[in-house]
């Protein structure tokens, strides 16, 4: 069931996206509600799945992971078991920070972070091509991140 979201809810969402650790009293003040109604709305958004969680964003470069690889995966087979096995394998690898099932030529698009191109080559040879159902991998390396955000336009 889709949750009904009004202007107050949208304000809460915009603020929480930008400041996930904001105190409820500060959030309520900025939204224009008293503490309890704001808290109830926030809980409704969390329980309804609109707010999935809150995260700390890390700088991959500062952590020694400056290489961002986009791997386009083509599968050998498209049966449910093969696809689910691949998805489970992708979720289990910490180097794979995003995995999308795609339409078009590639079946999956992965964003992978690595310390070096040499490390990615090892990962490709030892892990990626051996994941369930992988037929081929086409890799692209990001030269520069122009924009990165987790904020949705609400």
N, CA, C and O of each residue as an XYZ file, in Angstrom:
616
protein
N       0.845     -1.175      0.000
C       0.000      0.000      0.000
C       0.892      1.241      0.000
O       1.839      1.333      0.780
N       0.581      2.189     -0.880
C       1.360      3.418     -0.986
C       0.963      4.381      0.128
O      -0.219      4.593      0.395
N       1.964      4.952      0.763
C       1.771      5.878      1.861
C       1.421      7.260      1.321
O       2.071      7.749      0.397
N       0.402      7.889      1.893
C       0.044      9.254      1.506
C       1.054     10.210      2.137
O       1.278     10.182      3.347
N       1.660     11.053      1.304
C       2.691     11.975      1.775
C       2.239     13.399      1.488
O       1.929     13.743      0.348
N       2.205     14.225      2.531
C       1.780     15.611      2.355
C       2.989     16.555      2.449
O       4.136     16.110      2.507
N       2.711     17.852      2.463
C       3.779     18.856      2.459
C       4.665     18.766      3.706
O       5.879     18.947      3.611
N       4.076     18.490      4.867
C       4.879     18.341      6.082
C       5.824     17.138      5.957
O       6.996     17.215      6.327
N       5.296     16.035      5.433
C       6.128     14.835      5.250
C       7.287     15.129      4.299
O       8.416     14.706      4.546
N       7.010     15.849      3.219
C       8.070     16.193      2.262
C       9.144     17.064      2.909
O      10.331     16.891      2.636
N       8.730     17.996      3.763
C       9.713     18.823      4.480
C      10.579     17.946      5.373
O      11.799     18.101      5.417
N       9.940     17.026      6.081
C      10.684     16.111      6.958
C      11.697     15.324      6.134
O      12.857     15.198      6.528
N      11.266     14.798      5.002
C      12.136     13.986      4.140
C      13.318     14.821      3.633
O      14.460     14.364      3.670
N      13.046     16.038      3.161
C      14.127     16.889      2.653
C      15.167     17.167      3.740
O      16.370     17.104      3.484
N      14.706     17.470      4.937
C      15.624     17.803      6.026
C      16.410     16.562      6.467
O      17.625     16.629      6.659
N      15.727     15.450      6.623
C      16.384     14.201      7.055
C      17.438     13.757      6.039
O      18.491     13.248      6.424
N      17.164     13.946      4.745
C      18.155     13.585      3.730
C      19.437     14.387      3.908
O      20.538     13.845      3.809
N      19.288     15.671      4.169
C      20.451     16.557      4.292
C      21.131     16.437      5.654
O      22.348     16.589      5.759
N      20.346     16.165      6.691
C      20.868     16.111      8.064
C      20.299     14.888      8.786
O      19.402     15.033      9.616
N      20.796     13.701      8.490
C      20.203     12.489      9.056
C      20.298     12.371     10.573
O      19.557     11.595     11.177
N      21.191     13.124     11.193
C      21.346     13.029     12.646
C      20.691     14.196     13.390
O      20.973     14.414     14.568
N      19.830     14.936     12.717
C      19.160     16.073     13.350
C      18.286     15.590     14.516
O      17.627     14.554     14.423
N      18.291     16.340     15.590
C      17.465     16.015     16.760
C      15.995     16.263     16.422
O      15.676     17.161     15.643
N      15.118     15.477     17.002
C      13.685     15.564     16.693
C      13.130     16.946     17.026
O      12.274     17.444     16.295
N      13.588     17.580     18.104
C      13.073     18.910     18.438
C      13.494     19.942     17.384
O      12.718     20.838     17.055
N      14.711     19.821     16.857
C      15.173     20.738     15.809
C      14.431     20.476     14.505
O      14.080     21.412     13.787
N      14.194     19.204     14.201
C      13.430     18.849     13.014
C      12.018     19.414     13.102
O      11.528     20.020     12.149
N      11.377     19.220     14.223
C      10.011     19.711     14.420
C       9.937     21.226     14.250
O       9.013     21.745     13.622
N      10.910     21.921     14.809
C      10.940     23.384     14.701
C      11.082     23.817     13.243
O      10.386     24.729     12.795
N      11.981     23.166     12.502
C      12.216     23.539     11.108
C      11.039     23.188     10.214
O      10.787     23.870      9.221
N      10.317     22.130     10.561
C       9.163     21.705      9.755
C       7.935     22.553     10.083
O       7.056     22.733      9.240
N       7.879     23.070     11.305
C       6.729     23.874     11.715
C       5.671     23.054     12.434
O       4.482     23.365     12.368
N       6.106     22.010     13.117
C       5.203     21.172     13.906
C       5.734     21.101     15.331
O       6.895     21.417     15.591
N       4.870     20.684     16.245
C       5.361     20.426     17.589
C       6.049     19.063     17.608
O       5.949     18.288     16.658
N       6.739     18.791     18.691
C       7.580     17.598     18.815
C       6.826     16.297     18.505
O       7.261     15.520     17.655
N       5.707     16.059     19.183
C       5.013     14.773     19.057
C       4.458     14.521     17.659
O       4.684     13.436     17.122
N       3.742     15.465     17.037
C       3.269     15.196     15.671
C       4.410     14.974     14.671
O       4.284     14.169     13.748
N       5.508     15.683     14.859
C       6.658     15.503     13.969
C       7.232     14.101     14.158
O       7.525     13.412     13.181
N       7.392     13.677     15.414
C       7.915     12.341     15.721
C       7.010     11.268     15.123
O       7.495     10.290     14.554
N       5.689     11.450     15.254
C       4.737     10.473     14.692
C       4.880     10.377     13.178
O       4.882      9.280     12.621
N       4.997     11.509     12.521
C       5.160     11.519     11.063
C       6.469     10.831     10.660
O       6.502     10.053      9.706
N       7.534     11.124     11.389
C       8.815     10.500     11.106
C       8.716      8.977     11.251
O       9.211      8.237     10.402
N       8.079      8.517     12.323
C       7.900      7.076     12.539
C       7.033      6.459     11.436
O       7.304      5.348     10.980
N       5.994      7.178     11.011
C       5.127      6.690      9.932
C       5.933      6.531      8.639
O       5.763      5.548      7.918
N       6.800      7.486      8.350
C       7.638      7.414      7.151
C       8.649      6.270      7.237
O       8.949      5.623      6.234
N       9.170      6.028      8.435
C      10.107      4.915      8.620
C       9.384      3.576      8.520
O       9.832      2.684      7.800
N       8.285      3.431      9.226
C       7.534      2.166      9.222
C       6.905      1.885      7.862
O       6.738      0.724      7.486
N       6.555      2.933      7.122
C       5.976      2.775      5.792
C       7.015      2.504      4.710
O       6.664      2.289      3.550
N       8.298      2.514      5.087
C       9.358      2.196      4.135
C       9.819      3.362      3.283
O      10.666      3.182      2.409
N       9.285      4.553      3.515
C       9.740      5.726      2.765
C      11.166      6.067      3.195
O      12.030      6.328      2.358
N      11.400      6.063      4.498
C      12.748      6.243      5.035
C      13.250      4.837      5.363
O      12.775      4.192      6.297
N      14.221      4.381      4.573
C      14.737      3.018      4.735
C      15.788      2.923      5.824
O      16.010      1.847      6.380
N      16.432      4.024      6.132
C      17.492      4.034      7.124
C      18.284      5.314      6.994
O      17.979      6.168      6.162
N      19.297      5.438      7.816
C      20.169      6.602      7.777
C      21.595      6.095      7.688
O      21.940      5.071      8.277
N      22.409      6.812      6.956
C      23.759      6.321      6.701
C      24.794      7.423      6.896
O      24.487      8.614      6.844
N      26.011      6.988      7.118
C      27.167      7.879      7.144
C      27.834      7.737      5.779
O      28.100      6.620      5.337
N      28.105      8.845      5.111
C      28.769      8.811      3.814
C      30.269      8.935      4.013
O      30.743      9.839      4.701
N      30.999      8.032      3.414
C      32.452      8.012      3.546
C      33.105      8.448      2.253
O      32.525      8.300      1.178
N      34.310      8.984      2.353
C      35.086      9.393      1.192
C      35.975      8.230      0.775
O      36.938      7.897      1.465
N      35.647      7.615     -0.357
C      36.396      6.443     -0.829
C      37.868      6.768     -1.054
O      38.732      5.953     -0.730
N      38.168      7.938     -1.599
C      39.570      8.334     -1.819
C      40.337      8.375     -0.501
O      41.452      7.863     -0.402
N      39.730      8.988      0.502
C      40.389      9.113      1.799
C      40.633      7.755      2.442
O      41.533      7.608      3.269
N      39.840      6.772      2.066
C      39.987      5.427      2.622
C      40.831      4.514      1.737
O      40.900      3.306      1.964
N      41.471      5.100      0.730
C      42.352      4.320     -0.124
C      41.634      3.491     -1.174
O      42.152      2.473     -1.632
N      40.443      3.926     -1.554
C      39.658      3.235     -2.589
C      39.302      4.208     -3.707
O      38.122      4.479     -3.932
N      40.304      4.741     -4.416
C      40.053      5.794     -5.400
C      39.532      5.307     -6.753
O      39.112      6.119     -7.577
N      39.554      4.014     -6.989
C      39.157      3.491     -8.296
C      37.688      3.090     -8.264
O      37.284      2.240     -7.470
N      36.895      3.706     -9.131
C      35.479      3.348     -9.294
C      35.329      2.678    -10.652
O      35.654      3.253    -11.690
N      34.832      1.456    -10.617
C      34.660      0.671    -11.830
C      33.171      0.427    -12.045
O      32.439      0.101    -11.111
N      32.742      0.589    -13.282
C      31.378      0.244    -13.660
C      31.473     -0.992    -14.543
O      31.999     -0.933    -15.654
N      30.963     -2.104    -14.044
C      31.053     -3.376    -14.755
C      29.682     -3.734    -15.309
O      28.716     -3.887    -14.561
N      29.610     -3.864    -16.625
C      28.388     -4.280    -17.305
C      28.458     -5.795    -17.441
O      29.369     -6.321    -18.080
N      27.509     -6.491    -16.849
C      27.522     -7.954    -16.814
C      26.449     -8.496    -17.757
O      25.286     -8.096    -17.704
N      26.874     -9.413    -18.613
C      25.930    -10.172    -19.443
C      25.895    -11.589    -18.891
O      26.936    -12.194    -18.633
N      24.710    -12.099    -18.717
C      24.540    -13.435    -18.159
C      24.504    -14.485    -19.259
O      24.084    -14.206    -20.382
N      24.949    -15.697    -18.927
C      24.864    -16.829    -19.850
C      23.426    -17.323    -19.961
O      22.968    -17.713    -21.035
N      22.727    -17.299    -18.835
C      21.345    -17.786    -18.772
C      20.519    -16.797    -17.970
O      21.045    -16.039    -17.155
N      19.214    -16.820    -18.216
C      18.332    -15.859    -17.559
C      17.243    -16.527    -16.736
O      16.188    -15.940    -16.496
N      17.500    -17.753    -16.305
C      16.507    -18.432    -15.471
C      16.549    -17.851    -14.059
O      17.545    -17.255    -13.649
N      15.479    -18.030    -13.340
C      15.324    -17.419    -12.021
C      16.435    -17.831    -11.054
O      16.973    -16.984    -10.340
N      16.782    -19.108    -11.023
C      17.813    -19.570    -10.095
C      19.166    -18.915    -10.370
O      19.862    -18.505     -9.440
N      19.538    -18.817    -11.660
C      20.818    -18.203    -12.023
C      20.843    -16.732    -11.636
O      21.817    -16.254    -11.055
N      19.772    -16.017    -11.958
C      19.725    -14.590    -11.641
C      19.758    -14.355    -10.132
O      20.470    -13.472     -9.655
N      18.992    -15.141     -9.386
C      18.981    -14.978     -7.929
C      20.331    -15.343     -7.316
O      20.768    -14.715     -6.352
N      20.988    -16.356     -7.874
C      22.323    -16.737     -7.376
C      23.331    -15.628     -7.629
O      24.163    -15.334     -6.771
N      23.259    -15.010     -8.806
C      24.159    -13.899     -9.104
C      23.897    -12.739     -8.150
O      24.835    -12.167     -7.594
N      22.625    -12.391     -7.958
C      22.274    -11.274     -7.081
C      22.763    -11.519     -5.656
O      23.270    -10.604     -5.007
N      22.614    -12.738     -5.172
C      23.086    -13.081     -3.832
C      24.606    -12.950     -3.749
O      25.137    -12.429     -2.768
N      25.301    -13.424     -4.783
C      26.761    -13.311     -4.810
C      27.196    -11.847     -4.833
O      28.151    -11.474     -4.153
N      26.503    -11.021     -5.609
C      26.834     -9.591     -5.676
C      26.627     -8.915     -4.325
O      27.446     -8.100     -3.900
N      25.528     -9.257     -3.651
C      25.264     -8.672     -2.327
C      26.323     -9.068     -1.307
O      26.564     -8.330     -0.352
N      26.955    -10.215     -1.495
C      27.923    -10.719     -0.517
C      29.319    -10.106     -0.654
O      30.149    -10.271      0.240
N      29.587     -9.413     -1.740
C      30.923     -8.851     -1.993
C      30.976     -7.390     -1.568
O      30.273     -6.570     -2.158
N      31.773     -7.033     -0.577
C      31.826     -5.643     -0.123
C      32.385     -4.676     -1.165
O      32.096     -3.481     -1.111
N      33.184     -5.178     -2.114
C      33.739     -4.317     -3.159
C      32.645     -3.805     -4.096
O      32.775     -2.734     -4.688
N      31.573     -4.577     -4.221
C      30.436     -4.185     -5.066
C      29.517     -3.331     -4.205
O      28.815     -3.844     -3.334
N      29.525     -2.030     -4.453
C      28.746     -1.120     -3.611
C      27.365     -0.824     -4.182
O      26.488     -0.348     -3.462
N      27.163     -1.100     -5.466
C      25.841     -0.972     -6.072
C      25.700     -2.046     -7.142
O      26.656     -2.368     -7.846
N      24.500     -2.594     -7.253
C      24.202     -3.601     -8.267
C      22.787     -3.354     -8.761
O      21.835     -3.338     -7.981
N      22.663     -3.161    -10.068
C      21.364     -2.905    -10.675
C      21.062     -3.966    -11.717
O      21.922     -4.294    -12.535
N      19.863     -4.500    -11.696
C      19.368     -5.331    -12.787
C      18.935     -4.365    -13.878
O      18.216     -3.403    -13.606
N      19.367     -4.615    -15.113
C      19.199     -3.631    -16.177
C      18.377     -4.161    -17.337
O      18.276     -5.370    -17.548
N      17.789     -3.234    -18.086
C      17.254     -3.550    -19.405
C      18.352     -3.171    -20.400
O      19.311     -2.490    -20.039
N      18.213     -3.605    -21.632
C      19.214     -3.266    -22.640
C      20.240     -4.368    -22.803
O      19.960     -5.534    -22.528
N      21.433     -3.995    -23.253
C      22.454     -4.989    -23.584
C      23.028     -5.698    -22.363
O      23.262     -6.905    -22.411
N      23.256     -4.983    -21.286
C      23.797     -5.598    -20.071
C      22.644     -6.058    -19.190
O      21.597     -5.414    -19.123
N      22.852     -7.174    -18.524
C      21.842     -7.677    -17.591
C      21.964     -7.029    -16.218
O      20.970     -6.825    -15.522
N      23.211     -6.707    -15.838
C      23.477     -6.062    -14.557
C      24.531     -4.985    -14.743
O      25.407     -5.084    -15.603
N      24.425     -3.950    -13.914
C      25.441     -2.907    -13.843
C      25.924     -2.868    -12.402
O      25.132     -2.708    -11.473
N      27.222     -3.015    -12.227
C      27.820     -2.987    -10.896
C      28.704     -1.760    -10.758
O      29.405     -1.379    -11.696
N      28.668     -1.146     -9.587
C      29.678     -0.138     -9.244
C      30.566     -0.784     -8.201
O      30.101     -1.224     -7.149
N      31.844     -0.832     -8.508
C      32.825     -1.524     -7.680
C      33.896     -0.517     -7.279
O      34.351      0.267     -8.112
N      34.300     -0.531     -6.017
C      35.380      0.349     -5.572
C      36.610     -0.489     -5.263
O      36.519     -1.578     -4.696
N      37.764      0.048     -5.651
C      39.030     -0.673     -5.511
C      40.153      0.299     -5.147
O      40.035      1.511     -5.330
N      41.230     -0.260     -4.634
C      42.400      0.536     -4.305
C      43.230      0.855     -5.540
O      43.889      1.893     -5.600
N      43.198     -0.047     -6.537
C      44.016      0.170     -7.734
C      43.422     -0.590     -8.915
O      42.576     -1.469     -8.748
N      43.878     -0.237    -10.099
C      43.464     -0.951    -11.306
C      43.977     -2.388    -11.228
O      43.288     -3.318    -11.648
N      45.165     -2.568    -10.701
C      45.719     -3.918    -10.550
C      44.841     -4.769     -9.629
O      44.625     -5.952     -9.893
N      44.341     -4.172     -8.561
C      43.437     -4.900     -7.662
C      42.153     -5.286     -8.384
O      41.630     -6.382     -8.186
N      41.639     -4.374     -9.232
C      40.435     -4.708     -9.988
C      40.705     -5.860    -10.950
O      39.857     -6.737    -11.113
N      41.870     -5.870    -11.587
C      42.197     -6.960    -12.505
C      42.166     -8.304    -11.772
O      41.649     -9.290    -12.298
N      42.711     -8.339    -10.579
C      42.687     -9.565     -9.772
C      41.249     -9.935     -9.417
O      40.860    -11.098     -9.532
N      40.458     -8.949     -8.986
C      39.052     -9.174     -8.633
C      38.280     -9.705     -9.846
O      37.477    -10.629     -9.720
N      38.524     -9.127    -10.998
C      37.866     -9.561    -12.228
C      38.194    -11.025    -12.522
O      37.299    -11.835    -12.763
N      39.490    -11.355    -12.499
C      39.939    -12.706    -12.849
C      39.573    -13.761    -11.810
O      39.213    -14.885    -12.161
N      39.665    -13.398    -10.535
C      39.473    -14.382     -9.466
C      38.033    -14.468     -8.959
O      37.617    -15.510     -8.453
N      37.266    -13.371     -9.094
C      35.938    -13.341     -8.486
C      34.838    -13.099     -9.513
O      33.959    -13.941     -9.694
N      34.885    -11.960    -10.179
C      33.763    -11.498    -10.992
C      33.365    -12.480    -12.093
O      32.186    -12.809    -12.221
N      34.314    -12.950    -12.878
C      33.966    -13.848    -13.987
C      33.527    -15.226    -13.500
O      32.980    -16.014    -14.272
N      33.768    -15.523    -12.204
C      33.366    -16.813    -11.641
C      32.058    -16.736    -10.861
O      31.610    -17.737    -10.301
N      31.448    -15.566    -10.823
C      30.166    -15.449    -10.141
C      29.111    -16.213    -10.939
O      29.253    -16.371    -12.152
N      28.056    -16.688    -10.276
C      27.062    -17.532    -10.949
C      26.487    -16.903    -12.218
O      25.976    -15.783    -12.193
N      26.577    -17.636    -13.318
C      25.920    -17.260    -14.565
C      26.584    -16.191    -15.400
O      26.049    -15.829    -16.448
N      27.725    -15.667    -14.987
C      28.358    -14.568    -15.727
C      28.870    -15.079    -17.070
O      29.645    -16.033    -17.137
N      28.412    -14.416    -18.150
C      28.871    -14.743    -19.492
C      29.989    -13.838    -19.936
O      30.984    -14.299    -20.496
N      29.834    -12.532    -19.688
C      30.874    -11.578    -20.062
C      30.799    -10.348    -19.162
O      29.770    -10.038    -18.563
N      31.945     -9.662    -19.096
C      32.058     -8.451    -18.284
C      32.703     -7.377    -19.144
O      33.738     -7.609    -19.768
N      32.086     -6.196    -19.175
C      32.657     -5.047    -19.865
C      32.851     -3.974    -18.805
O      31.881     -3.487    -18.225
N      34.098     -3.607    -18.553
C      34.419     -2.685    -17.461
C      34.778     -1.302    -17.970
O      35.451     -1.153    -18.990
N      34.319     -0.291    -17.242
C      34.682      1.102    -17.499
C      35.165      1.701    -16.191
O      34.627      1.404    -15.124
N      36.191      2.551    -16.280
C      36.740      3.191    -15.100
C      36.319      4.651    -15.073
O      36.435      5.356    -16.075
N      35.832      5.101    -13.929
C      35.464      6.505    -13.772
C      36.732      7.347    -13.714
O      37.677      7.002    -13.005
N      36.754      8.436    -14.450
C      37.890      9.357    -14.418
C      37.753     10.361    -13.282
O      38.735     10.743    -12.646
N      36.502     10.783    -13.037
C      36.239     11.778    -12.004
C      34.770     11.682    -11.634
O      33.923     11.435    -12.493
N      34.472     11.873    -10.377
C      33.082     11.932     -9.932
C      32.628     13.383    -10.039
O      33.136     14.252     -9.330
N      31.689     13.638    -10.910
C      31.185     14.979    -11.116
C      30.073     15.310    -10.112
O      29.967     16.439     -9.632
N      29.247     14.301     -9.806
C      28.166     14.490     -8.847
C      27.915     13.181     -8.138
O      27.854     12.124     -8.766
N      27.770     13.252     -6.821
C      27.398     12.107     -6.011
C      26.434     12.596     -4.948
O      26.761     13.496     -4.174
N      25.265     12.016     -4.906
C      24.308     12.378     -3.875
C      23.445     11.194     -3.572
O      23.245     10.318     -4.414
N      22.935     11.169     -2.367
C      21.941     10.173     -1.993
C      20.569     10.852     -1.843
O      19.575     10.203     -1.518
N      20.536     12.164     -2.087
C      19.306     12.918     -1.881
C      18.392     12.808     -3.104
O      18.805     13.076     -4.232
N      17.140     12.407     -2.854
C      16.143     12.335     -3.901
C      15.433     13.676     -4.041
O      15.293     14.402     -3.056
N      14.987     14.016     -5.239
C      14.351     15.328     -5.453
C      12.884     15.347     -5.016
O      11.971     15.255     -5.837
N      12.688     15.469     -3.715
C      11.317     15.503     -3.172
C      10.913     16.907     -2.780
O       9.796     17.119     -2.308
